[in-house]
Amino acid sequence: MRRITNAQIQDEFERFQRNVNVTQDGQRVLQQENRIAQMLTLLSGEVVEVAKDFFSMLKDHFDKKYKNLPTRTITAIIVALLYLLSPVDLIPDIIPILGLTDDVALIMFVYQLIKQDVEDYRRWKKQRILQA
């Protein structure tokens, strides 16, 4: 099994981040939610929950329901989700299960970068549900 290093994940993140257009790429990611969700069915656990939170955060941001996301957080979420769509990976996705290893690593890398923003969002969402 090929081991992915933190340095490789950070390099991939930075490469994608340099080319992100928040509005266009954010809308593109949201349009591909079903495709990404289908890819995530091969996975389980925390990475799936994190990816779902990422989608929810983007939707609420673009719908102007949640306004507390810094641009760097929005960009990081878009990068993580765009990477899932990318045909050019550290480990090609055509390799069953193993091909998603770098995708999972990048999602969890981004999660660690923006963990406080995700936790703040989760609290906001929970409070919003309780108030409904």
C-alpha positions as CSV (number, residue, x, y, z in Angstrom):
1,M,0.0,0.0,0.0
2,R,1.4,3.4,-1.0
3,R,1.8,5.8,2.0
4,I,0.8,9.4,1.5
5,T,2.8,11.9,3.5
6,N,1.4,15.0,5.2
7,A,3.8,17.0,3.0
8,Q,2.2,15.5,-0.2
9,I,-1.3,16.3,1.1
10,Q,-0.3,19.9,2.0
11,D,1.3,20.3,-1.5
12,E,-1.9,19.1,-3.2
13,F,-4.0,21.4,-1.0
14,E,-1.8,24.4,-1.9
15,R,-1.8,23.5,-5.6
16,F,-5.6,23.4,-5.7
17,Q,-6.0,26.5,-3.5
18,R,-4.0,28.7,-5.9
19,N,-6.6,28.1,-8.6
20,V,-9.9,28.4,-6.7
21,N,-12.5,30.9,-7.7
22,V,-14.8,30.8,-4.6
23,T,-18.0,31.7,-6.4
24,Q,-17.6,29.7,-9.6
25,D,-16.0,26.6,-8.0
26,G,-18.3,26.7,-5.0
27,Q,-21.3,26.6,-7.3
28,R,-19.6,23.8,-9.3
29,V,-19.0,21.7,-6.2
30,L,-22.6,22.2,-5.1
31,Q,-23.9,21.1,-8.5
32,Q,-21.8,17.9,-8.1
33,E,-23.0,17.0,-4.7
34,N,-24.8,13.8,-5.8
35,R,-21.7,12.6,-7.6
36,I,-19.5,13.3,-4.6
37,A,-22.0,11.7,-2.3
38,Q,-22.0,8.6,-4.4
39,M,-18.2,8.5,-4.1
40,L,-18.5,8.8,-0.4
41,T,-20.7,5.7,-0.1
42,L,-17.5,3.7,-0.4
43,L,-16.4,5.3,2.8
44,S,-17.6,5.4,6.4
45,G,-17.0,7.2,9.6
46,E,-15.8,10.7,10.4
47,V,-14.8,11.6,6.8
48,V,-18.3,11.1,5.6
49,E,-19.7,13.3,8.4
50,V,-17.1,16.0,7.7
51,A,-17.9,16.0,4.0
52,K,-21.6,16.3,4.7
53,D,-20.8,19.3,7.0
54,F,-18.7,20.8,4.3
55,F,-21.6,20.7,1.9
56,S,-24.0,22.0,4.4
57,M,-21.6,24.9,5.3
58,L,-21.2,25.8,1.6
59,K,-25.0,25.7,1.0
60,D,-25.8,27.9,4.0
61,H,-23.0,30.3,3.1
62,F,-24.1,30.7,-0.5
63,D,-27.8,30.9,0.6
64,K,-26.6,33.7,3.0
65,K,-28.1,31.8,6.0
66,Y,-24.7,31.4,7.7
67,K,-22.4,34.4,7.5
68,N,-19.6,33.5,9.9
69,L,-17.4,31.7,7.5
70,P,-14.0,33.3,6.7
71,T,-13.0,33.3,3.1
72,R,-10.1,31.0,3.9
73,T,-12.5,28.4,5.3
74,I,-14.8,28.6,2.3
75,T,-11.8,28.2,0.0
76,A,-10.5,25.3,2.0
77,I,-13.9,23.5,1.8
78,I,-14.1,24.1,-1.9
79,V,-10.6,22.7,-2.4
80,A,-11.4,19.5,-0.4
81,L,-14.5,18.9,-2.4
82,L,-13.0,19.8,-5.7
83,Y,-10.2,17.3,-5.1
84,L,-12.8,14.6,-4.9
85,L,-13.9,15.5,-8.4
86,S,-10.4,15.8,-9.8
87,P,-9.2,13.0,-12.1
88,V,-5.6,13.9,-11.2
89,D,-4.9,12.6,-7.8
90,L,-1.9,11.4,-5.8
91,I,-3.5,7.9,-6.1
92,P,-5.8,7.5,-9.1
93,D,-9.4,6.9,-8.1
94,I,-9.8,4.1,-10.6
95,I,-7.9,1.9,-8.1
96,P,-10.8,0.5,-5.9
97,I,-10.9,1.8,-2.3
98,L,-7.1,2.6,-2.3
99,G,-7.8,5.4,-4.9
100,L,-9.8,7.3,-2.3
101,T,-7.0,7.3,0.3
102,D,-5.6,10.6,-0.8
103,D,-9.1,12.1,-1.1
104,V,-9.8,11.1,2.5
105,A,-6.5,12.4,3.6
106,L,-7.1,15.8,2.0
107,I,-10.6,16.1,3.5
108,M,-9.3,15.3,7.0
109,F,-6.3,17.7,6.4
110,V,-8.7,20.5,5.6
111,Y,-10.9,19.5,8.5
112,Q,-8.0,20.0,10.9
113,L,-7.2,23.4,9.4
114,I,-10.8,24.7,9.8
115,K,-11.9,22.5,12.8
116,Q,-13.0,25.5,14.9
117,D,-15.1,26.9,12.1
118,V,-16.8,23.5,11.6
119,E,-17.5,23.2,15.3
120,D,-18.9,26.7,15.4
121,Y,-21.1,25.9,12.4
122,R,-22.3,22.7,14.0
123,R,-23.3,24.6,17.2
124,W,-25.1,27.2,15.0
125,K,-27.0,24.5,13.1
126,K,-28.0,22.7,16.2
127,Q,-29.3,25.9,17.8
128,R,-31.2,26.8,14.6
129,I,-32.9,23.3,14.7
130,L,-33.8,23.7,18.3
131,Q,-35.4,27.1,17.6
132,A,-37.5,25.8,14.8
